[in-house]
Amino acid sequence: MNKLYYLSSCSTCKKIIKQWSLNQSISLIDVKKNSIDEKALKELFEITNSYEALFNKRAQLLKKLNLNSNELKEKDFKKLLLTHYSFLKRPVLLLNSKIYIGNSKKNVRKAEIELNKK
């Protein structure tokens, strides 16, 4: 199933979603309203083989918890991802068994190319 994990209050996510012109085949999942659960995280992990790749190392909550992302292990990333929505790097597009994580220009462009394939 094609899915987009995003944060509805994030202006960057809104801009990217508008740029991508998503179709009806993609389920939009606002991670603030629908926190990522174990099953969904497992689905993403099976493609990336890394919780760290899914982790937002710039999350403000990381600083508040006085955690250093360089000291975290995979099990820590997993636990934190399941704890709070802000730890998921956004947006995360799961499309045709491929995954696009984050908002780098290169990544957004690659996802856009995949979305425009017919």
KAHUPE-V247227 format. One line per field, one symbol per residue. ss: DSSP state (H for helix, E for strand, - for the rest). phi: phi as a letter, one per 40 degrees, with the letter a starting at -180 (. if undefined). A space follows every 10 residues. Layout:
ss = ???
phi = ???
This chain:
ss = -EEEEE---- HHHHHHHHHH -----EEEEE -------HHH HHHHHHHH-- -HHHE----H HHHH----HH H--HHHHHHH HHH-HHHE-- -EEEE--EEE E---HHHHHH HHHHH---
phi = .cabcabccc cccdccdccc fccccbccbc cccbdcbdcc ccdcccccfa cccccccbcd cccccfbbcc ccbdccdddc dccacccccb cbbbafgbbb bgbcdccccd cccccccb
